[in-house]
Amino acid sequence: MSNAFLWIKVLHILAVISWMAGMLYLPRLFVYHAEAPRGSPQALTFAVMEQRLMQVIMLPAMLVTWATGLTLAVHAGFLNEGWFHAKFALVIGLSALHGYFGKVRKDLAEETNRHGSRFFRIVNEVPTILMAGIVILVVFKPF
C-alpha cells in the first residue's frame, strides 16, 4: 500500500468519526430543543447550535467521507463486491438521514416542528444502527 492510500484512509476514518459524532449528537439537541418553550432563549440557542453543527462539522465531514470513501473503494477494487453494495446502501441511508436532519433543524428553527422529544429520542438510535451495520460489513466482508 502506498503512503497516499494510507493517508486517504486516515482522512476517511477521521471524517467518518466527525460525521458520526454530529449524527449522534444532533438528535439529542433536537430532544432538548423540542422540550424548550417556543421562542425562548433556550430554543434560540439550540437553533444556533444545530445550525453550526450541521454546517461547520457535519456537512464538510460527510462530503470528505464520501470523496475519500469512493476513492478508497475504486483503488481497492471493492466496487463489484457484494458486501460493498450493502455498505453503500447503508451509507446512502445515513446520508438521507443527514438530509432529513437538515429538514428537522429548519422546522425547529422556524418553529414549525410537529414532533415531540420522544420521537427524537427514538430517531437518535437510527444513526447508531446504520453505523453498526456499516462497520460489521467493512470488518467481516461477509459476501
N, CA, C and O atoms as a MOPAC input file, in Angstrom:
PM7 MOZYME 1SCF
protein

 N      0.83600 1    -1.19200 1     0.00000 1
 C      0.00000 1     0.00000 1     0.00000 1
 C      0.87400 1     1.24700 1     0.00000 1
 O      1.86700 1     1.32500 1     0.72300 1
 N      0.49900 1     2.19700 1    -0.80100 1
 C      1.27200 1     3.43800 1    -0.85800 1
 C      0.89700 1     4.33600 1     0.31500 1
 O     -0.16200 1     4.19500 1     0.92800 1
 N      1.80400 1     5.26000 1     0.60100 1
 C      1.52200 1     6.22900 1     1.66400 1
 C      0.30100 1     7.08100 1     1.33700 1
 O     -0.46600 1     7.43800 1     2.23200 1
 N      0.11900 1     7.40700 1     0.07100 1
 C     -1.03700 1     8.22000 1    -0.32400 1
 C     -2.33600 1     7.48800 1     0.00600 1
 O     -3.27700 1     8.09000 1     0.52300 1
 N     -2.38600 1     6.19800 1    -0.29400 1
 C     -3.57500 1     5.39700 1     0.01100 1
 C     -3.84100 1     5.39000 1     1.51300 1
 O     -4.98000 1     5.53800 1     1.95500 1
 N     -2.77400 1     5.21600 1     2.28700 1
 C     -2.92800 1     5.19800 1     3.74800 1
 C     -3.38700 1     6.55200 1     4.28400 1
 O     -4.19500 1     6.60700 1     5.21100 1
 N     -2.88200 1     7.63800 1     3.71300 1
 C     -3.32900 1     8.96900 1     4.15700 1
 C     -4.79100 1     9.22500 1     3.78700 1
 O     -5.52400 1     9.86100 1     4.54400 1
 N     -5.20300 1     8.73400 1     2.63900 1
 C     -6.62400 1     8.85000 1     2.27100 1
 C     -7.47000 1     8.04700 1     3.25700 1
 O     -8.54400 1     8.49000 1     3.66500 1
 N     -6.98900 1     6.88200 1     3.63300 1
 C     -7.70500 1     6.05900 1     4.61100 1
 C     -7.79700 1     6.77200 1     5.96700 1
 O     -8.84800 1     6.75800 1     6.60700 1
 N     -6.69900 1     7.39100 1     6.39900 1
 C     -6.70300 1     8.16100 1     7.65300 1
 C     -7.72300 1     9.28800 1     7.57100 1
 O     -8.51400 1     9.48500 1     8.49300 1
 N     -7.70200 1    10.02200 1     6.47400 1
 C     -8.64800 1    11.12700 1     6.29800 1
 C    -10.08600 1    10.61300 1     6.30000 1
 O    -10.97500 1    11.25000 1     6.86500 1
 N    -10.31200 1     9.46200 1     5.66900 1
 C    -11.64700 1     8.86200 1     5.63100 1
 C    -12.11000 1     8.52200 1     7.05400 1
 O    -13.23200 1     8.85300 1     7.43500 1
 N    -11.26900 1     7.87800 1     7.82100 1
 C    -11.63400 1     7.49400 1     9.18400 1
 C    -11.92000 1     8.72900 1    10.03700 1
 O    -12.90000 1     8.75000 1    10.78200 1
 N    -11.08400 1     9.74900 1     9.93700 1
 C    -11.31000 1    10.98000 1    10.70700 1
 C    -12.61700 1    11.66400 1    10.30100 1
 O    -13.35000 1    12.17000 1    11.15000 1
 N    -12.90200 1    11.67500 1     8.99900 1
 C    -14.14400 1    12.28400 1     8.52500 1
 C    -15.36400 1    11.50200 1     9.00900 1
 O    -16.36500 1    12.09400 1     9.41400 1
 N    -15.27700 1    10.16900 1     8.96600 1
 C    -16.38900 1     9.33700 1     9.44400 1
 C    -16.63500 1     9.59300 1    10.92700 1
 O    -17.78100 1     9.73600 1    11.35100 1
 N    -15.57300 1     9.65100 1    11.71100 1
 C    -15.72200 1     9.90300 1    13.14400 1
 C    -16.39500 1    11.25500 1    13.37500 1
 O    -17.30000 1    11.36600 1    14.20200 1
 N    -15.96200 1    12.26800 1    12.65500 1
 C    -16.54500 1    13.60700 1    12.81400 1
 C    -18.01300 1    13.63700 1    12.40000 1
 O    -18.85000 1    14.22300 1    13.08600 1
 N    -18.31300 1    12.99900 1    11.27200 1
 C    -19.69500 1    12.96800 1    10.78400 1
 C    -20.58100 1    12.22700 1    11.77700 1
 O    -21.66600 1    12.69500 1    12.12100 1
 N    -20.11800 1    11.07600 1    12.23300 1
 C    -20.92100 1    10.28300 1    13.16500 1
 C    -21.09200 1    10.98800 1    14.50200 1
 O    -22.14800 1    10.87000 1    15.12300 1
 N    -20.08800 1    11.71200 1    14.95800 1
 C    -20.24300 1    12.47800 1    16.19700 1
 C    -21.42900 1    13.43300 1    16.06600 1
 O    -22.24700 1    13.55600 1    16.97800 1
 N    -21.50600 1    14.10100 1    14.92500 1
 C    -22.63000 1    15.00400 1    14.68800 1
 C    -23.95100 1    14.27800 1    14.53600 1
 O    -24.97600 1    14.71900 1    15.05600 1
 N    -23.92400 1    13.15500 1    13.81800 1
 C    -25.16400 1    12.38800 1    13.61000 1
 C    -25.70200 1    11.81300 1    14.92000 1
 O    -26.90700 1    11.59700 1    15.05400 1
 N    -24.82200 1    11.56600 1    15.87900 1
 C    -25.26300 1    11.04700 1    17.17600 1
 C    -25.66000 1    12.17300 1    18.13300 1
 O    -26.52500 1    11.98100 1    18.98800 1
 N    -25.03900 1    13.33400 1    17.99600 1
 C    -25.31100 1    14.45400 1    18.90700 1
 C    -26.51100 1    15.29500 1    18.47000 1
 O    -27.27700 1    15.76000 1    19.31300 1
 N    -26.67900 1    15.49400 1    17.17100 1
 C    -27.74600 1    16.37200 1    16.68200 1
 C    -29.14300 1    15.95100 1    17.13700 1
 O    -29.90600 1    16.80700 1    17.58600 1
 N    -29.51100 1    14.67200 1    17.04100 1
 C    -30.84800 1    14.29900 1    17.52500 1
 C    -31.02300 1    14.55300 1    19.02100 1
 O    -32.13900 1    14.81300 1    19.47100 1
 N    -29.94300 1    14.48300 1    19.79700 1
 C    -30.02100 1    14.80100 1    21.22600 1
 C    -30.32300 1    16.28500 1    21.40100 1
 O    -31.09700 1    16.65900 1    22.28300 1
 N    -29.72100 1    17.13100 1    20.57000 1
 C    -30.06600 1    18.55600 1    20.59300 1
 C    -31.53200 1    18.75600 1    20.22100 1
 O    -32.21300 1    19.60600 1    20.79500 1
 N    -32.01800 1    17.96700 1    19.25500 1
 C    -33.42800 1    18.06200 1    18.87400 1
 C    -34.33700 1    17.73100 1    20.06100 1
 O    -35.38000 1    18.36300 1    20.23400 1
 N    -33.95300 1    16.74900 1    20.87700 1
 C    -34.73900 1    16.39600 1    22.07100 1
 C    -34.86600 1    17.61900 1    22.96700 1
 O    -35.96700 1    17.99100 1    23.37300 1
 N    -33.72900 1    18.24000 1    23.27200 1
 C    -33.74300 1    19.40000 1    24.16700 1
 C    -34.48700 1    20.57700 1    23.53600 1
 O    -35.21300 1    21.30000 1    24.21800 1
 N    -34.30100 1    20.76000 1    22.23600 1
 C    -34.95900 1    21.85900 1    21.52800 1
 C    -36.48200 1    21.66900 1    21.55900 1
 O    -37.22800 1    22.61900 1    21.79500 1
 N    -36.92400 1    20.44800 1    21.32000 1
 C    -38.36500 1    20.17300 1    21.32200 1
 C    -38.98300 1    20.39300 1    22.70400 1
 O    -40.16700 1    20.70900 1    22.81800 1
 N    -38.17900 1    20.22600 1    23.74200 1
 C    -38.67700 1    20.42300 1    25.11100 1
 C    -38.62700 1    21.88200 1    25.55600 1
 O    -39.27000 1    22.25100 1    26.53900 1
 N    -37.86900 1    22.71300 1    24.84300 1
 C    -37.76000 1    24.13100 1    25.20100 1
 C    -39.00800 1    24.88500 1    24.74700 1
 O    -39.55300 1    24.58700 1    23.68400 1
 N    -39.46500 1    25.84900 1    25.53000 1
 C    -40.62300 1    26.65400 1    25.10200 1
 C    -40.31200 1    27.39600 1    23.79400 1
 O    -39.21500 1    27.92500 1    23.61300 1
 N    -41.27900 1    27.42500 1    22.90500 1
 C    -41.09400 1    28.11300 1    21.61800 1
 C    -40.73300 1    29.58000 1    21.85000 1
 O    -41.32200 1    30.26200 1    22.68900 1
 N    -39.75200 1    30.04000 1    21.08200 1
 C    -39.33100 1    31.43500 1    21.15900 1
 C    -38.48500 1    31.76900 1    22.37700 1
 O    -38.08800 1    32.92000 1    22.55100 1
 N    -38.21000 1    30.80900 1    23.20300 1
 C    -37.42600 1    31.05400 1    24.41700 1
 C    -35.94600 1    31.22100 1    24.07200 1
 O    -35.50000 1    30.79700 1    23.00600 1
 N    -35.19000 1    31.83900 1    24.97700 1
 C    -33.73800 1    31.93400 1    24.74300 1
 C    -33.09200 1    30.55500 1    24.55400 1
 O    -32.15600 1    30.41200 1    23.76800 1
 N    -33.59200 1    29.54200 1    25.27300 1
 C    -33.03800 1    28.19200 1    25.11500 1
 C    -33.28800 1    27.66100 1    23.70000 1
 O    -32.39600 1    27.08400 1    23.07700 1
 N    -34.50800 1    27.86300 1    23.20300 1
 C    -34.83300 1    27.39300 1    21.85600 1
 C    -33.95600 1    28.07900 1    20.81200 1
 O    -33.50200 1    27.44600 1    19.86000 1
 N    -33.72400 1    29.36600 1    20.99700 1
 C    -32.86100 1    30.09100 1    20.06200 1
 C    -31.42200 1    29.59600 1    20.13700 1
 O    -30.75000 1    29.48100 1    19.11200 1
 N    -30.95200 1    29.30400 1    21.33500 1
 C    -29.60200 1    28.76200 1    21.49900 1
 C    -29.47600 1    27.40600 1    20.81200 1
 O    -28.49200 1    27.15000 1    20.11900 1
 N    -30.46900 1    26.53800 1    21.00100 1
 C    -30.42800 1    25.22600 1    20.34700 1
 C    -30.44200 1    25.37900 1    18.83100 1
 O    -29.74700 1    24.64000 1    18.13400 1
 N    -31.21500 1    26.31700 1    18.31500 1
 C    -31.26800 1    26.52700 1    16.86200 1
 C    -29.89400 1    26.90300 1    16.32000 1
 O    -29.48300 1    26.40300 1    15.27200 1
 N    -29.17800 1    27.78300 1    17.02600 1
 C    -27.83400 1    28.18600 1    16.60000 1
 C    -26.86900 1    27.00300 1    16.69000 1
 O    -26.07300 1    26.77800 1    15.77900 1
 N    -26.94100 1    26.25500 1    17.78100 1
 C    -26.06300 1    25.09100 1    17.95600 1
 C    -26.28500 1    24.06700 1    16.84900 1
 O    -25.32600 1    23.53300 1    16.29100 1
 N    -27.54700 1    23.79200 1    16.53100 1
 C    -27.88600 1    22.81100 1    15.49300 1
 C    -27.38200 1    23.26100 1    14.12600 1
 O    -26.81900 1    22.47100 1    13.36900 1
 N    -27.59100 1    24.53200 1    13.82300 1
 C    -27.17500 1    25.06500 1    12.52500 1
 C    -25.66000 1    24.99800 1    12.37700 1
 O    -25.15900 1    24.58100 1    11.33300 1
 N    -24.93200 1    25.40200 1    13.40400 1
 C    -23.46700 1    25.38500 1    13.33500 1
 C    -22.93600 1    23.96100 1    13.25800 1
 O    -22.00200 1    23.68500 1    12.50500 1
 N    -23.52000 1    23.06300 1    14.02700 1
 C    -23.08400 1    21.67000 1    13.99100 1
 C    -23.23100 1    21.10300 1    12.58700 1
 O    -22.33000 1    20.42900 1    12.08600 1
 N    -24.36700 1    21.37500 1    11.95300 1
 C    -24.60200 1    20.83600 1    10.60700 1
 C    -23.67800 1    21.46800 1     9.57000 1
 O    -23.09200 1    20.76100 1     8.75000 1
 N    -23.54400 1    22.79300 1     9.60000 1
 C    -22.79100 1    23.46600 1     8.54200 1
 C    -21.28200 1    23.43000 1     8.72600 1
 O    -20.53900 1    23.35200 1     7.74700 1
 N    -20.82400 1    23.48600 1     9.96400 1
 C    -19.38200 1    23.58700 1    10.20400 1
 C    -18.72000 1    22.22100 1    10.37100 1
 O    -17.55900 1    22.04400 1    10.00200 1
 N    -19.45200 1    21.25600 1    10.92600 1
 C    -18.85000 1    19.94700 1    11.18700 1
 C    -19.44700 1    18.85900 1    10.29500 1
 O    -18.71700 1    18.19000 1     9.56200 1
 N    -20.75000 1    18.67900 1    10.35200 1
 C    -21.36500 1    17.51600 1     9.71700 1
 C    -21.31000 1    17.54100 1     8.19600 1
 O    -20.94800 1    16.53300 1     7.58800 1
 N    -21.65200 1    18.64600 1     7.56600 1
 C    -21.65400 1    18.69500 1     6.10000 1
 C    -20.25300 1    18.50200 1     5.52900 1
 O    -20.07200 1    17.66200 1     4.64700 1
 N    -19.24200 1    19.26000 1     6.00500 1
 C    -17.89200 1    19.00700 1     5.47100 1
 C    -17.42100 1    17.57400 1     5.73000 1
 O    -16.79600 1    16.96000 1     4.86600 1
 N    -17.71900 1    17.04300 1     6.91700 1
 C    -17.29000 1    15.67300 1     7.23900 1
 C    -17.97300 1    14.65900 1     6.32700 1
 O    -17.34100 1    13.70100 1     5.88300 1
 N    -19.26000 1    14.86500 1     6.04400 1
 C    -19.96300 1    13.95400 1     5.14800 1
 C    -19.35200 1    14.00500 1     3.74500 1
 O    -19.13700 1    12.96600 1     3.12100 1
 N    -19.07900 1    15.18900 1     3.26200 1
 C    -18.51200 1    15.32900 1     1.91400 1
 C    -17.12800 1    14.68300 1     1.81700 1
 O    -16.81900 1    14.02500 1     0.82300 1
 N    -16.29900 1    14.86800 1     2.84100 1
 C    -14.97600 1    14.24700 1     2.84600 1
 C    -15.10900 1    12.72800 1     2.96300 1
 O    -14.35800 1    11.98700 1     2.32900 1
 N    -16.06100 1    12.26600 1     3.77200 1
 C    -16.31500 1    10.82700 1     3.89600 1
 C    -16.65100 1    10.23100 1     2.54000 1
 O    -16.09400 1     9.20200 1     2.15600 1
 N    -17.55500 1    10.86900 1     1.81600 1
 C    -17.94900 1    10.37000 1     0.50200 1
 C    -16.76700 1    10.38300 1    -0.47400 1
 O    -16.51700 1     9.39300 1    -1.16100 1
 N    -16.04800 1    11.49600 1    -0.53300 1
 C    -14.94900 1    11.62300 1    -1.50000 1
 C    -13.84800 1    10.60400 1    -1.21800 1
 O    -13.38100 1     9.92200 1    -2.13000 1
 N    -13.43900 1    10.50100 1     0.02500 1
 C    -12.36500 1     9.56100 1     0.35200 1
 C    -12.84600 1     8.12000 1     0.28700 1
 O    -12.09300 1     7.23400 1    -0.11600 1
 N    -14.08300 1     7.87800 1     0.67500 1
 C    -14.62300 1     6.51500 1     0.63100 1
 C    -14.71600 1     5.97800 1    -0.78100 1
 O    -14.34300 1     4.83500 1    -1.04200 1
 N    -15.20800 1     6.79300 1    -1.68400 1
 C    -15.28100 1     6.35400 1    -3.08400 1
 C    -13.89300 1     6.16500 1    -3.67800 1
 O    -13.66100 1     5.22700 1    -4.44100 1
 N    -12.97000 1     7.05600 1    -3.32800 1
 C    -11.58800 1     6.92300 1    -3.79500 1
 C    -10.98500 1     5.60200 1    -3.31400 1
 O    -10.36500 1     4.88000 1    -4.09400 1
 N    -11.16600 1     5.29300 1    -2.04400 1
 C    -10.64200 1     4.04700 1    -1.49200 1
 C    -11.28700 1     2.83200 1    -2.15500 1
 O    -10.60700 1     1.85700 1    -2.47500 1
 N    -12.60300 1     2.89600 1    -2.35800 1
 C    -13.31500 1     1.76500 1    -2.95600 1
 C    -12.83700 1     1.48700 1    -4.37600 1
 O    -12.66200 1     0.33100 1    -4.76300 1
 N    -12.62700 1     2.54100 1    -5.14400 1
 C    -12.15200 1     2.37300 1    -6.51700 1
 C    -10.74100 1     1.78700 1    -6.52400 1
 O    -10.47100 1     0.82000 1    -7.23600 1
 N     -9.84700 1     2.37100 1    -5.73100 1
 C     -8.45100 1     1.92000 1    -5.73900 1
 C     -8.26900 1     0.53300 1    -5.13800 1
 O     -7.34100 1    -0.18600 1    -5.50800 1
 N     -9.14400 1     0.15000 1    -4.21700 1
 C     -9.03400 1    -1.18800 1    -3.60500 1
 C     -9.79700 1    -2.24300 1    -4.39100 1
 O     -9.68300 1    -3.43500 1    -4.10300 1
 N    -10.57700 1    -1.81600 1    -5.38300 1
 C    -11.31700 1    -2.76400 1    -6.20800 1
 C    -12.55200 1    -3.34300 1    -5.53900 1
 O    -12.92100 1    -4.48900 1    -5.79300 1
 N    -13.19100 1    -2.55400 1    -4.68600 1
 C    -14.36200 1    -3.04000 1    -3.94800 1
 C    -15.69000 1    -2.84500 1    -4.68100 1
 O    -16.71500 1    -3.34800 1    -4.22100 1
 N    -15.69900 1    -2.14300 1    -5.78700 1
 C    -16.96500 1    -1.75500 1    -6.41800 1
 C    -17.83000 1    -2.93800 1    -6.85500 1
 O    -19.04500 1    -2.78800 1    -6.98700 1
 N    -17.24400 1    -4.09000 1    -7.07700 1
 C    -18.02300 1    -5.25800 1    -7.50600 1
 C    -18.28200 1    -6.25500 1    -6.38400 1
 O    -18.78700 1    -7.35000 1    -6.63100 1
 N    -17.94400 1    -5.88800 1    -5.17200 1
 C    -18.10500 1    -6.78200 1    -4.02000 1
 C    -19.50800 1    -6.63500 1    -3.42800 1
 O    -20.00700 1    -5.51900 1    -3.28400 1
 N    -20.14100 1    -7.75400 1    -3.08800 1
 C    -21.48700 1    -7.72300 1    -2.50900 1
 C    -21.55500 1    -6.97700 1    -1.19300 1
 O    -22.48500 1    -6.20500 1    -0.95600 1
 N    -20.56300 1    -7.20500 1    -0.32900 1
 C    -20.56700 1    -6.51700 1     0.96700 1
 C    -20.49300 1    -5.01100 1     0.76600 1
 O    -21.10200 1    -4.24800 1     1.51600 1
 N    -19.72900 1    -4.57500 1    -0.27200 1
 C    -19.60900 1    -3.14800 1    -0.53600 1
 C    -20.94100 1    -2.55800 1    -0.98900 1
 O    -21.28500 1    -1.43800 1    -0.61100 1
 N    -21.68900 1    -3.30000 1    -1.79300 1
 C    -23.00300 1    -2.82700 1    -2.23100 1
 C    -23.92300 1    -2.62800 1    -1.02700 1
 O    -24.65100 1    -1.63800 1    -0.95200 1
 N    -23.88600 1    -3.57200 1    -0.08800 1
 C    -24.70200 1    -3.43900 1     1.13000 1
 C    -24.23500 1    -2.25200 1     1.95700 1
 O    -25.05600 1    -1.48400 1     2.45900 1
 N    -22.93500 1    -2.09700 1     2.10200 1
 C    -22.39000 1    -0.96300 1     2.84900 1
 C    -22.79600 1     0.34700 1     2.17100 1
 O    -23.21000 1     1.29900 1     2.83200 1
 N    -22.67300 1     0.37800 1     0.86300 1
 C    -23.01500 1     1.57800 1     0.09800 1
 C    -24.48100 1     1.95200 1     0.31900 1
 O    -24.80700 1     3.13100 1     0.45800 1
 N    -25.36300 1     0.95600 1     0.35100 1
 C    -26.78100 1     1.21600 1     0.60600 1
 C    -26.97400 1     1.82200 1     1.99300 1
 O    -27.77100 1     2.74600 1     2.16000 1
 N    -26.25800 1     1.31500 1     2.98000 1
 C    -26.37100 1     1.86800 1     4.33600 1
 C    -25.82000 1     3.29300 1     4.40300 1
 O    -26.37200 1     4.13900 1     5.10700 1
 N    -24.73600 1     3.56000 1     3.67600 1
 C    -24.17400 1     4.91800 1     3.64700 1
 C    -25.14800 1     5.88000 1     2.96000 1
 O    -25.28200 1     7.03100 1     3.37600 1
 N    -25.82200 1     5.41300 1     1.91700 1
 C    -26.85900 1     6.24000 1     1.28100 1
 C    -27.97800 1     6.51400 1     2.28400 1
 O    -28.47700 1     7.63600 1     2.36800 1
 N    -28.37100 1     5.49400 1     3.04400 1
 C    -29.38100 1     5.68900 1     4.08600 1
 C    -28.93200 1     6.69000 1     5.13500 1
 O    -29.72500 1     7.52300 1     5.57300 1
 N    -27.67000 1     6.62200 1     5.54400 1
 C    -27.13400 1     7.56400 1     6.52400 1
 C    -27.11800 1     8.98300 1     5.95300 1
 O    -27.39100 1     9.95100 1     6.66400 1
 N    -26.79900 1     9.09200 1     4.67900 1
 C    -26.79900 1    10.40200 1     4.01700 1
 C    -28.21100 1    10.95600 1     3.89800 1
 O    -28.42500 1    12.15400 1     4.07900 1
 N    -29.17200 1    10.09600 1     3.59500 1
 C    -30.57500 1    10.53200 1     3.54800 1
 C    -31.03700 1    10.99600 1     4.93000 1
 O    -31.75700 1    11.98800 1     5.04800 1
 N    -30.62200 1    10.28000 1     5.96900 1
 C    -30.95400 1    10.68800 1     7.33900 1
 C    -30.33700 1    12.04200 1     7.65400 1
 O    -30.96200 1    12.87200 1     8.31500 1
 N    -29.12400 1    12.26800 1     7.18800 1
 C    -28.47400 1    13.57600 1     7.33800 1
 C    -29.35600 1    14.66400 1     6.70800 1
 O    -29.58400 1    15.71600 1     7.30500 1
 N    -29.84100 1    14.39300 1     5.50600 1
 C    -30.73100 1    15.35000 1     4.84900 1
 C    -32.01200 1    15.57400 1     5.62600 1
 O    -32.48700 1    16.70300 1     5.74600 1
 N    -32.57000 1    14.49500 1     6.15400 1
 C    -33.78300 1    14.61800 1     6.97900 1
 C    -33.49800 1    15.45700 1     8.22000 1
 O    -34.32400 1    16.27900 1     8.61900 1
 N    -32.34200 1    15.25300 1     8.82700 1
 C    -31.98000 1    16.06200 1     9.99700 1
 C    -31.90300 1    17.54300 1     9.62800 1
 O    -32.24100 1    18.40700 1    10.43800 1
 N    -31.45700 1    17.83300 1     8.40700 1
 C    -31.43800 1    19.22500 1     7.95200 1
 C    -32.83600 1    19.81600 1     7.89100 1
 O    -33.03800 1    20.97300 1     8.26100 1
 N    -33.80100 1    19.03400 1     7.42600 1
 C    -35.18600 1    19.49900 1     7.39100 1
 C    -35.73100 1    19.70400 1     8.80000 1
 O    -36.39300 1    20.70300 1     9.08300 1
 N    -35.44900 1    18.75900 1     9.66900 1
 C    -35.90500 1    18.86600 1    11.06300 1
 C    -35.29900 1    20.10900 1    11.71800 1
 O    -35.98600 1    20.84900 1    12.42200 1
 N    -34.00700 1    20.32700 1    11.47700 1
 C    -33.33500 1    21.50500 1    12.03800 1
 C    -34.03100 1    22.78800 1    11.59700 1
 O    -34.25900 1    23.69700 1    12.39600 1
 N    -34.36200 1    22.84100 1    10.31700 1
 C    -35.04200 1    24.02100 1     9.77900 1
 C    -36.43200 1    24.17700 1    10.40800 1
 O    -36.82600 1    25.28200 1    10.78000 1
 N    -37.16600 1    23.07500 1    10.52500 1
 C    -38.50100 1    23.12300 1    11.14600 1
 C    -38.42900 1    23.60100 1    12.59000 1
 O    -39.25800 1    24.40000 1    13.02500 1
 N    -37.45500 1    23.12000 1    13.32400 1
 C    -37.30700 1    23.55400 1    14.72000 1
 C    -36.95400 1    25.04100 1    14.78900 1
 O    -37.48700 1    25.77100 1    15.62400 1
 N    -36.05200 1    25.48500 1    13.90800 1
 C    -35.64700 1    26.89300 1    13.89800 1
 C    -36.81400 1    27.81400 1    13.53500 1
 O    -36.93700 1    28.91600 1    14.06900 1
 N    -37.66900 1    27.34500 1    12.61900 1
 C    -38.81800 1    28.14600 1    12.18400 1
 C    -40.05400 1    27.91900 1    13.05600 1
 O    -41.11300 1    28.50000 1    12.81900 1
 N    -39.89800 1    27.06500 1    14.06800 1
 C    -40.97800 1    26.72800 1    14.99600 1
 C    -42.18100 1    26.10500 1    14.29600 1
 O    -43.33000 1    26.36300 1    14.65400 1
 N    -41.89400 1    25.28200 1    13.29200 1
 C    -42.95700 1    24.54300 1    12.59800 1
 C    -42.84200 1    23.04000 1    12.85200 1
 O    -43.53100 1    22.24600 1    12.21000 1
 N    -41.99100 1    22.65700 1    13.76700 1
 C    -41.79500 1    21.25400 1    14.10800 1
 C    -43.06500 1    20.65500 1    14.69300 1
 O    -43.74600 1    21.29300 1    15.49600 1
 N    -43.38500 1    19.42000 1    14.28900 1
 C    -44.58000 1    18.73300 1    14.79300 1
 C    -44.23900 1    17.51400 1    15.64500 1
 O    -45.13500 1    16.76700 1    16.03700 1
 N    -42.96100 1    17.30400 1    15.93400 1
 C    -42.54100 1    16.11900 1    16.68300 1
 C    -42.15800 1    16.49300 1    18.11000 1
 O    -41.61600 1    17.56700 1    18.36900 1
 N    -42.45400 1    15.57900 1    19.02300 1
 C    -42.08000 1    15.76700 1    20.41500 1
 C    -40.71700 1    15.16200 1    20.70200 1
 O    -40.10200 1    14.53700 1    19.83900 1
 N    -40.26100 1    15.35900 1    21.92000 1
 C    -38.93400 1    14.87900 1    22.30300 1
 C    -38.84900 1    13.34700 1    22.24900 1
 O    -37.77700 1    12.80600 1    21.97600 1
 N    -39.94500 1    12.64800 1    22.50000 1
 C    -39.92500 1    11.18200 1    22.43600 1
 C    -39.57800 1    10.69900 1    21.02100 1
 O    -38.80900 1     9.74900 1    20.86400 1
 N    -40.13100 1    11.33800 1    20.00600 1
 C    -39.81600 1    10.99900 1    18.61900 1
 C    -38.31300 1    11.12200 1    18.36900 1
 O    -37.70600 1    10.24000 1    17.76100 1
 N    -37.71800 1    12.21900 1    18.84100 1
 C    -36.29700 1    12.44300 1    18.60600 1
 C    -35.42300 1    11.48200 1    19.41200 1
 O    -34.31400 1    11.15200 1    18.99100 1
 N    -35.91700 1    11.03200 1    20.56400 1
 C    -35.17700 1    10.01200 1    21.32100 1
 C    -35.11100 1     8.70500 1    20.52200 1
 O    -34.09600 1     8.01000 1    20.54100 1
 N    -36.18400 1     8.38400 1    19.83200 1
 C    -36.21100 1     7.16600 1    19.01300 1
 C    -35.32700 1     7.34200 1    17.77200 1
 O    -34.53900 1     6.45700 1    17.43800 1
 N    -35.46100 1     8.47700 1    17.09800 1
 C    -34.67300 1     8.76700 1    15.89600 1
 C    -33.17500 1     8.76800 1    16.22300 1
 O    -32.34500 1     8.45500 1    15.37000 1
 N    -32.84600 1     9.11900 1    17.45400 1
 C    -31.45000 1     9.16900 1    17.88800 1
 C    -30.75300 1     7.81400 1    17.75300 1
 O    -29.52600 1     7.75700 1    17.67100 1
 N    -31.52200 1     6.72800 1    17.72900 1
 C    -30.93000 1     5.39000 1    17.63100 1
 C    -30.62000 1     4.97100 1    16.19700 1
 O    -29.80800 1     4.07200 1    15.98300 1
 N    -31.24600 1     5.59900 1    15.22500 1
 C    -31.08700 1     5.18200 1    13.82400 1
 C    -29.64500 1     5.32000 1    13.33100 1
 O    -29.14800 1     4.38800 1    12.69800 1
 N    -28.94000 1     6.44300 1    13.58900 1
 C    -27.55400 1     6.50900 1    13.11800 1
 C    -26.66700 1     5.41500 1    13.72300 1
 O    -25.76100 1     4.90900 1    13.06000 1
 N    -26.92800 1     5.05900 1    14.96800 1
 C    -26.14300 1     4.01300 1    15.62200 1
 C    -26.33700 1     2.67300 1    14.92100 1
 O    -25.37400 1     1.93800 1    14.70300 1
 N    -27.57100 1     2.35900 1    14.57200 1
 C    -27.87600 1     1.10200 1    13.89500 1
 C    -27.21200 1     1.05800 1    12.51700 1
 O    -26.61800 1     0.04800 1    12.13900 1
 N    -27.31700 1     2.16000 1    11.77400 1
 C    -26.69000 1     2.22300 1    10.44800 1
 C    -25.17200 1     2.10700 1    10.56700 1
 O    -24.53900 1     1.39000 1     9.79300 1
 N    -24.58900 1     2.81300 1    11.53600 1
 C    -23.14100 1     2.76300 1    11.73400 1
 C    -22.68900 1     1.34800 1    12.07000 1
 O    -21.68300 1     0.88100 1    11.53600 1
 N    -23.41000 1     0.66500 1    12.94000 1
 C    -23.04300 1    -0.70400 1    13.31100 1
 C    -23.06400 1    -1.61400 1    12.09000 1
 O    -22.15600 1    -2.42500 1    11.90200 1
 N    -24.09200 1    -1.48400 1    11.26500 1
 C    -24.16400 1    -2.28700 1    10.04300 1
 C    -22.99500 1    -2.02000 1     9.10900 1
 O    -22.42600 1    -2.94900 1     8.53500 1
 N    -22.64000 1    -0.76400 1     8.95800 1
 C    -21.52300 1    -0.38900 1     8.08500 1
 C    -20.21600 1    -0.98100 1     8.59800 1
 O    -19.45100 1    -1.56700 1     7.83100 1
 N    -19.96300 1    -0.82900 1     9.88700 1
 C    -18.70900 1    -1.33300 1    10.46200 1
 C    -18.63500 1    -2.85500 1    10.34700 1
 O    -17.58500 1    -3.40000 1    10.00800 1
 N    -19.73200 1    -3.53400 1    10.62500 1
 C    -19.74700 1    -5.00300 1    10.51700 1
 C    -19.43900 1    -5.43500 1     9.08900 1
 O    -18.65700 1    -6.36300 1     8.87900 1
 N    -20.04000 1    -4.77800 1     8.11200 1
 C    -19.78400 1    -5.13500 1     6.70900 1
 C    -18.33300 1    -4.89000 1     6.31600 1
 O    -17.73700 1    -5.69900 1     5.60500 1
 N    -17.76300 1    -3.78100 1     6.77500 1
 C    -16.37900 1    -3.45700 1     6.41700 1
 C    -15.40400 1    -4.44000 1     7.06100 1
 O    -14.44400 1    -4.87000 1     6.42100 1
 N    -15.64100 1    -4.79100 1     8.29900 1
 C    -14.70600 1    -5.67100 1     9.01100 1
 C    -14.80400 1    -7.11300 1     8.53300 1
 O    -13.78400 1    -7.74500 1     8.26000 1
 N    -16.03200 1    -7.64500 1     8.42900 1
 C    -16.20700 1    -9.05800 1     8.10100 1
 C    -16.32000 1    -9.36100 1     6.60700 1
 O    -16.04700 1   -10.48200 1     6.17700 1
 N    -16.72400 1    -8.36000 1     5.81200 1
 C    -16.90800 1    -8.57700 1     4.36700 1
 C    -17.58600 1    -9.91700 1     4.11600 1
 O    -17.00600 1   -10.79200 1     3.47300 1
 N    -18.82300 1   -10.08900 1     4.61900 1
 C    -19.45400 1   -11.41200 1     4.63900 1
 C    -19.84600 1   -11.99300 1     3.27200 1
 O    -20.06900 1   -13.20000 1     3.17500 1
 N    -19.93300 1   -11.20100 1     2.25100 1
 C    -20.31600 1   -11.72800 1     0.93500 1
 C    -19.76300 1   -10.84300 1    -0.15500 1
 O    -19.97500 1   -11.11500 1    -1.33700 1

